[in-house]
Amino acid sequence: MDPQLTSQIVPSEETARIEECMARLVEDTGGNYALLLDKSGQVIAAQGDGNRQDITALGALIAGTFASSREVAKLLREKDFRMLFQQGVRENIFIALIEEQWILTIIFNKGTHIGLVKVLAKKATDELAVVLDRVRQAHKQRDEVLGSSFRTSMEDTIDLLFRD
Amino acid sequence: MALINVASREIHCKIVYYGPGMGGKTSNLQYIHKQVPKEARGDLLSIATETERTLFFDFLPLDLGKVRNFQTRFHLYTVPGQVLYERTRTAVLNGADGVVFVADSQRSKLEENVDSLRELARKLKEQNRRIGDFPIVLQYNKRDLPENQINSIPDLDRYLNSPNWPRYEAVAPIGVGVIDTLKAISKLVISKL
């Protein structure tokens, strides 16, 4: 992918495939929640129990944890850590990297075995890597998606909202 | 890298406040959090040490509402400024769409400003971003200190702003220049989407 490409546009049809894959992952693992994040911490898709109000902060923190672990890996002369596991009293979090760009997160409780999560997450990351590849290939022109007057409207909104 | 989700009609952009330690990055976010209407902002999340120095980052999500049918969100981050946390800064800078460089105007901090700006340039290069067309806004903070303690604006420009980035004078804790800086970087980021 062009590193200078400033936006990643995820088309509707690809979002549908992503959500389908993640819903299957939640169902098959018996997990509580699955999140797909961009490496910058933006939430691309979420599936599972609908009561989580905190997914924006969760996304920022998980992406931060992952980016931080990548720096640890470099110090150990590893390329990166592909997977992270955080164990809590009630819930656990399993995090897997997809092609250096996306981060798949599964939140599950004691009823689910970590081994099962690992195996099914591997299957899901393979599927999502194919989707990511298509998203990278098929980036549309910004104006095609946003419309040419988007920038002007956006500037007006910024002036209206950000005031002393 | 901004994310445009066509199905949910959402746009997310990441803005990082960068600069030397104790320069006022967290103060910027605290003022923005206080000033932006409640419905447009989320909680300010800070991962700090016991002495309130930033350890990992501060995070403030801003929701600009629907613009041309797209829900638009800016996520503001600060990096920890202390030299010790260089690797952490790399982690936070990952995927940024724009940077506000908060410089400390104090004469005694000039070298730290220059070093921090050089480090930023190096990190952007490592992330394959061209600093020439990457959205950057400078903020010269602490302009309320006595004149004999701070560098003049032309001096700061000479040492920090050879690329001629937009720059604002600020007193972050009381909000002088904070919103102007935010507006400037937001518009620059949108122009590069």
Contacts between the chains, C-beta under 8 A, distances in Angstrom:
chain1	res1	chain2	res2	distance
A	3	B	127	7.5
A	3	B	128	3.4
A	3	B	129	7.0
A	4	B	128	7.4
A	4	B	129	7.1
A	4	B	130	6.4
A	4	B	133	7.8
A	5	B	1	7.1
A	6	B	1	6.2
A	6	B	2	6.0
A	6	B	97	6.6
A	6	B	192	4.9
A	6	B	193	6.2
A	7	B	1	6.7
A	7	B	2	4.4
A	7	B	3	7.3
A	7	B	4	5.4
A	7	B	193	5.2
A	8	B	1	5.5
A	8	B	2	7.2
A	8	B	3	5.5
A	8	B	4	6.9
A	9	B	4	4.4
A	9	B	6	6.4
A	10	B	3	7.1
A	10	B	4	6.9
A	10	B	5	5.1
A	10	B	6	6.3
A	10	B	7	7.2
A	11	B	6	5.1
A	11	B	7	7.6
A	12	B	6	5.0
A	12	B	7	4.0
A	15	B	5	6.5
A	15	B	6	7.1
A	15	B	7	3.6
A	15	B	8	7.0
A	16	B	7	6.8
A	38	B	1	7.2
A	38	B	3	5.1
A	38	B	12	7.7
A	38	B	95	6.6
A	39	B	94	5.9
A	39	B	95	5.1
A	40	B	1	6.4
A	40	B	3	7.5
A	40	B	12	8.0
A	40	B	14	4.7
A	40	B	75	7.9
A	40	B	94	6.3
A	40	B	95	2.6
A	40	B	96	7.0
A	41	B	14	7.1
A	41	B	75	6.8
A	41	B	95	7.3
A	42	B	3	4.4
A	42	B	12	3.9
A	42	B	14	7.2
A	42	B	75	7.1
A	42	B	95	8.0
A	43	B	12	7.9
A	44	B	3	6.7
A	44	B	5	6.5
A	56	B	42	6.0
A	56	B	61	4.9
A	56	B	73	7.9
A	56	B	75	7.6
A	57	B	42	7.2
A	57	B	43	7.0
A	57	B	45	5.3
A	57	B	59	6.7
A	57	B	61	7.5
A	60	B	45	7.1
A	60	B	57	7.9
A	60	B	59	4.7
A	60	B	61	7.7
A	60	B	75	6.6
A	60	B	77	7.5
A	61	B	45	7.6
A	61	B	59	7.8
A	63	B	94	7.6
A	63	B	95	7.8
A	64	B	56	6.2
A	64	B	57	6.3
A	64	B	91	6.2
A	64	B	92	6.7
A	67	B	90	7.5
A	67	B	91	3.4
A	67	B	92	7.1
A	67	B	94	4.7
A	68	B	56	7.3
A	68	B	87	7.6
A	68	B	88	6.5
A	68	B	91	4.5
A	70	B	91	7.0
A	71	B	87	4.0
A	71	B	88	7.4
A	71	B	90	5.8
A	71	B	91	5.6
A	72	B	87	8.0
A	74	B	87	7.9
A	75	B	87	7.5
A	142	B	4	7.8
A	142	B	193	5.6
A	145	B	4	6.1
A	145	B	6	6.2
A	146	B	4	7.4
A	146	B	11	7.8
A	146	B	68	6.7
A	146	B	70	6.6
A	146	B	193	7.2
A	147	B	68	5.7
A	149	B	68	6.9
A	150	B	67	6.8
A	150	B	68	4.9
A	150	B	70	7.3
A	151	B	190	5.8
A	151	B	191	6.4
A	151	B	193	7.8
A	153	B	67	5.1
A	153	B	68	5.1
A	154	B	64	7.7
A	154	B	67	5.1
A	154	B	68	7.8
A	154	B	72	6.8
A	154	B	187	7.9
A	154	B	190	4.8
A	155	B	187	5.6
A	155	B	190	7.0
A	157	B	64	5.3
A	157	B	65	7.0
A	157	B	67	5.2
A	157	B	72	7.4
A	158	B	64	7.2
A	158	B	183	5.6
A	158	B	186	5.0
A	158	B	187	6.1
A	158	B	190	7.6
A	159	B	183	6.9
A	161	B	36	6.8
A	161	B	37	6.9
A	161	B	40	5.6
A	161	B	64	6.0
A	161	B	65	7.8
A	162	B	36	6.7
A	162	B	179	5.2
A	162	B	182	5.4
A	162	B	183	5.1
A	162	B	186	7.1
A	163	B	35	7.7
A	163	B	179	6.5
A	164	B	35	6.8
A	164	B	175	6.3
A	164	B	179	5.1
